[in-house]
Amino acid sequence: MPQLAARIQALGTETALDVLLKARALEARGRRVLHLEVGEPDFPTPPHIVEAGVRALREGRTRYGPPAGLPELREAICEELSGRGVRAGIDQVLVCAGAKPAILYGLLATIEPGDEVLVPDPGFPIYPSVVRFCGGVPVSVPALDGFDLDAAERAVTPRTRMIIFNSPGNPTGAVVHDLPRLAALAQRHDLWVMADDIYRRIHYSKEPPCIAALPGMAERTLLVDGFSKAYAMTGWRLGYGVYPAPIAPHAVRLMINSNTCTAAFVQLAGLAALRGPQDAALAMVAEFRKRRDRIVERLAAIPGVACKVPEGAFYAFPDVRALPAGLADRLLEEEGVAVLDGSGFGDNGRGHLRFSFASSLETLEEAAAALRRLVGRL
C-alpha cells in the first residue's frame, strides 16, 4: 500500500473530543454523564443573531461570496478592532469557518521547515499540532500563570520565528498582563506574534489589552478571533484572522485553495452579532462569573486540590498533583463526570484537571461533590 505523507503523522487532536466520545459511549449504555469537558457555552445563540441568519437564508444568501469575506462584515470587524485600539483595513481581514483556519493559514504563510515557534504550555493543543504540520518546531513556554516571559526570553534562538499566545488562555483562564514586554521581545528578535483573542470578551475584571494596539506591533501581529465563545455560536463556525498587509493576500489564496469562502448567511449572522444588542453576551459573562466563583470555591475546599481563580474564559484548572494520577479517567468511569486531564494541554498541565464551567450551577455542584467523593475513596 502506498505510504502516507509524513506531515499527516505530525497532526495531533483535541482531547476534549476524545473524552466526549467516551462520555457518549457511556450514555449509550444508559449511564448519566455530567459534561464538563467541551469548551462550549451552554447558552443559545441570541435570537436576533439567529433571525439574521434565517432571514439571509430566506433571501437566498446561499451562493459563493468573496473569498476574504463579505465587505460589510469585514468593515464591522475593523470597527470593533478600533475599539481595541487596533487600526486595520478590510483588506487585512479574512473571515473563516471558525478561528482554527485563521491559525493554520497564518502559520502556513510564515513558518518554514525547522523554524521554532514559542507556544504556551499548558495551552490549546492545536497550536503545537499545526506548527508541526507546517514543518515547524513548537517550543513550550510555561503558561500556568499566563505566559512566562522570563522563560520565553531564554527560549529564543536564531531559529525562532513566532510567538503564539492566548489571553485569556485555554485551559487556565489566565491573562497575559505584561504585553509591552512581550512586544519588546518580539521586536528585539524580529518575530511574528500570533495573538489568539477568542476569549477576549469573556473576562471578569477589566478587558484584556490587545498587543496589536501597541507601537510597532500591528505590522508583526497576526490576530485571531471569532464568534463561537462570546456569542454562543460554536456550531455556526465563524471566525477571522487579521493579518499584516504582506501576509493578508497569501492567507486569502490559502482560503481559495481550501474553503473558497465562508457561508454568506453565517457571516450575516455574525454581522448582527457585532452590530446588534450586546445584552445577551454580557448576561452570559455575568453568569459565567457566578459559576466561576462557585466551582473554584468548591474545588479548593477538597483535600489535595488547589485551584486558582481564572481571570477569563470559562475554565477552572485545579492542581491535583497531591493526589494519585488518573483522576480524569476515574471521575468519568466511577462518577460519570467528564473533565479533561491537564496533560492534554502540554507537559506543564500534568497533575491538573480542566473543568469547563460553561454548565449550570447545579451541574457544577454535582461535579465538585463527585470529585470530593472520589478523593475520599483514594
PyMOL commands that set and color helices and strands:
alter all, ss='L'
color gray80, all
select helices_A, chain A and resi 6-9+15-28+47-58+71-82+90-92+100-108+126-133+149-155+179-188+211-213+234-236+248-258+264-275+279-300+327-335+342-345+347-349+361-377
alter helices_A, ss='H'
color red, helices_A
select strands_A, chain A and resi 34-35+93-96+116-121+137-142+160-166+192-196+221-226+239-242+315-316+337-338+340-341+353-356
alter strands_A, ss='S'
color yellow, strands_A
deselect
rebuild
show_as cartoon
